[in-house]
Protein backbone atom coordinates (compact mmCIF):
# COMPACT_ATOMS: atom_id res chain seq x y z
CA UNK A 1 0.00 0.00 0.00
CA UNK A 2 1.26 3.46 -0.86
CA UNK A 3 2.16 5.70 2.10
CA UNK A 4 -0.41 8.45 2.78
CA UNK A 5 2.20 11.16 2.35
CA UNK A 6 3.04 9.88 -1.13
CA UNK A 7 -0.66 9.89 -2.04
CA UNK A 8 -0.86 13.49 -0.85
CA UNK A 9 2.23 14.49 -2.84
CA UNK A 10 0.76 12.85 -5.94
CA UNK A 11 -2.51 14.71 -5.38
CA UNK A 12 -0.76 18.09 -5.18
CA UNK A 13 1.40 17.27 -8.20
CA UNK A 14 -1.50 16.07 -10.37
CA UNK A 15 -3.52 19.16 -9.56
CA UNK A 16 -0.40 21.37 -9.93
CA UNK A 17 -1.00 22.80 -6.47
CA UNK A 18 1.69 24.38 -4.35
CA UNK A 19 2.34 22.29 -1.25
CA UNK A 20 1.46 24.25 1.88
CA UNK A 21 4.27 25.45 4.12
CA UNK A 22 3.97 24.95 7.88
CA UNK A 23 1.89 28.08 8.49
CA UNK A 24 -0.54 27.36 5.67
CA UNK A 25 -0.77 23.67 6.57
CA UNK A 26 -1.69 24.63 10.13
CA UNK A 27 -4.32 27.11 8.93
CA UNK A 28 -5.77 24.52 6.54
CA UNK A 29 -5.76 21.90 9.32
CA UNK A 30 -7.72 24.15 11.68
CA UNK A 31 -10.12 25.12 8.89
CA UNK A 32 -10.71 21.49 7.95
CA UNK A 33 -11.21 20.56 11.61
CA UNK A 34 -13.91 23.25 11.74
CA UNK A 35 -15.58 21.81 8.67
CA UNK A 36 -15.46 18.37 10.29
CA UNK A 37 -17.09 19.84 13.39
CA UNK A 38 -19.83 21.35 11.25
CA UNK A 39 -20.42 18.02 9.51
CA UNK A 40 -20.61 16.18 12.83
CA UNK A 41 -22.99 18.72 14.33
CA UNK A 42 -25.18 18.65 11.24
CA UNK A 43 -25.42 14.86 11.42
CA UNK A 44 -25.84 14.52 15.17
CA UNK A 45 -27.94 17.53 16.06
CA UNK A 46 -29.28 18.93 12.81
CA UNK A 47 -27.24 22.05 13.52
CA UNK A 48 -26.02 24.15 10.61
CA UNK A 49 -23.61 27.04 11.01
CA UNK A 50 -22.86 28.62 7.65
CA UNK A 51 -23.98 26.68 4.61
CA UNK A 52 -27.33 24.96 5.14
CA UNK A 53 -27.53 23.62 1.59
CA UNK A 54 -24.00 22.23 1.42
CA UNK A 55 -23.77 18.47 1.12
CA UNK A 56 -21.36 17.24 3.76
CA UNK A 57 -19.53 14.00 4.16
CA UNK A 58 -17.92 13.18 7.48
CA UNK A 59 -15.57 10.79 5.66
CA UNK A 60 -14.48 13.57 3.28
CA UNK A 61 -13.92 16.01 6.13
CA UNK A 62 -11.94 13.42 8.10
CA UNK A 63 -9.84 12.80 4.99
CA UNK A 64 -9.16 16.55 4.66
CA UNK A 65 -8.04 16.73 8.31
CA UNK A 66 -5.89 13.61 7.84
CA UNK A 67 -4.29 15.09 4.73
CA UNK A 68 -3.43 18.42 6.34
CA UNK A 69 -2.17 16.71 9.50
CA UNK A 70 0.21 14.64 7.35
CA UNK A 71 1.37 17.74 5.46
CA UNK A 72 1.98 19.63 8.70
CA UNK A 73 3.84 16.68 10.22
CA UNK A 74 6.00 16.26 7.10
CA UNK A 75 6.87 19.96 7.20
CA UNK A 76 8.08 19.41 10.77
CA UNK A 77 9.93 16.17 9.86
CA UNK A 78 7.59 14.12 12.07
CA UNK A 79 6.58 10.59 11.12
CA UNK A 80 3.03 10.42 12.47
CA UNK A 81 2.96 6.64 12.80
CA UNK A 82 6.22 6.62 14.74
CA UNK A 83 5.15 9.60 16.87
CA UNK A 84 1.89 7.89 17.80
CA UNK A 85 3.63 4.60 18.62
CA UNK A 86 6.19 6.39 20.81
CA UNK A 87 3.57 8.50 22.57
CA UNK A 88 1.38 5.50 23.41
CA UNK A 89 4.34 3.46 24.62
CA UNK A 90 5.45 6.33 26.90
CA UNK A 91 1.94 6.71 28.33
CA UNK A 92 1.66 2.97 29.01
CA UNK A 93 5.04 2.98 30.78
CA UNK A 94 3.93 5.96 32.89
CA UNK A 95 0.73 4.11 33.80
CA UNK A 96 2.69 0.99 34.74
CA UNK A 97 5.11 3.04 36.86
CA UNK A 98 2.22 4.81 38.61
CA UNK A 99 0.46 1.48 39.34
CA UNK A 100 3.69 0.05 40.73
CA UNK A 101 4.17 3.09 42.97
CA UNK A 102 0.56 2.98 44.21
CA UNK A 103 0.72 -0.76 44.94
CA UNK A 104 4.18 -0.74 46.47
C-alpha positions as CSV (number, residue, x, y, z in Angstrom):
1,X,0.0,0.0,0.0
2,X,1.3,3.5,-0.9
3,X,2.2,5.7,2.1
4,X,-0.4,8.5,2.8
5,X,2.2,11.2,2.3
6,X,3.0,9.9,-1.1
7,X,-0.7,9.9,-2.0
8,X,-0.9,13.5,-0.9
9,X,2.2,14.5,-2.8
10,X,0.8,12.9,-5.9
11,X,-2.5,14.7,-5.4
12,X,-0.8,18.1,-5.2
13,X,1.4,17.3,-8.2
14,X,-1.5,16.1,-10.4
15,X,-3.5,19.2,-9.6
16,X,-0.4,21.4,-9.9
17,X,-1.0,22.8,-6.5
18,X,1.7,24.4,-4.3
19,X,2.3,22.3,-1.3
20,X,1.5,24.3,1.9
21,X,4.3,25.5,4.1
22,X,4.0,24.9,7.9
23,X,1.9,28.1,8.5
24,X,-0.5,27.4,5.7
25,X,-0.8,23.7,6.6
26,X,-1.7,24.6,10.1
27,X,-4.3,27.1,8.9
28,X,-5.8,24.5,6.5
29,X,-5.8,21.9,9.3
30,X,-7.7,24.2,11.7
31,X,-10.1,25.1,8.9
32,X,-10.7,21.5,7.9
33,X,-11.2,20.6,11.6
34,X,-13.9,23.3,11.7
35,X,-15.6,21.8,8.7
36,X,-15.5,18.4,10.3
37,X,-17.1,19.8,13.4
38,X,-19.8,21.4,11.3
39,X,-20.4,18.0,9.5
40,X,-20.6,16.2,12.8
41,X,-23.0,18.7,14.3
42,X,-25.2,18.6,11.2
43,X,-25.4,14.9,11.4
44,X,-25.8,14.5,15.2
45,X,-27.9,17.5,16.1
46,X,-29.3,18.9,12.8
47,X,-27.2,22.1,13.5
48,X,-26.0,24.1,10.6
49,X,-23.6,27.0,11.0
50,X,-22.9,28.6,7.6
51,X,-24.0,26.7,4.6
52,X,-27.3,25.0,5.1
53,X,-27.5,23.6,1.6
54,X,-24.0,22.2,1.4
55,X,-23.8,18.5,1.1
56,X,-21.4,17.2,3.8
57,X,-19.5,14.0,4.2
58,X,-17.9,13.2,7.5
59,X,-15.6,10.8,5.7
60,X,-14.5,13.6,3.3
61,X,-13.9,16.0,6.1
62,X,-11.9,13.4,8.1
63,X,-9.8,12.8,5.0
64,X,-9.2,16.5,4.7
65,X,-8.0,16.7,8.3
66,X,-5.9,13.6,7.8
67,X,-4.3,15.1,4.7
68,X,-3.4,18.4,6.3
69,X,-2.2,16.7,9.5
70,X,0.2,14.6,7.4
71,X,1.4,17.7,5.5
72,X,2.0,19.6,8.7
73,X,3.8,16.7,10.2
74,X,6.0,16.3,7.1
75,X,6.9,20.0,7.2
76,X,8.1,19.4,10.8
77,X,9.9,16.2,9.9
78,X,7.6,14.1,12.1
79,X,6.6,10.6,11.1
80,X,3.0,10.4,12.5
81,X,3.0,6.6,12.8
82,X,6.2,6.6,14.7
83,X,5.1,9.6,16.9
84,X,1.9,7.9,17.8
85,X,3.6,4.6,18.6
86,X,6.2,6.4,20.8
87,X,3.6,8.5,22.6
88,X,1.4,5.5,23.4
89,X,4.3,3.5,24.6
90,X,5.5,6.3,26.9
91,X,1.9,6.7,28.3
92,X,1.7,3.0,29.0
93,X,5.0,3.0,30.8
94,X,3.9,6.0,32.9
95,X,0.7,4.1,33.8
96,X,2.7,1.0,34.7
97,X,5.1,3.0,36.9
98,X,2.2,4.8,38.6
99,X,0.5,1.5,39.3
100,X,3.7,0.0,40.7
101,X,4.2,3.1,43.0
102,X,0.6,3.0,44.2
103,X,0.7,-0.8,44.9
104,X,4.2,-0.7,46.5
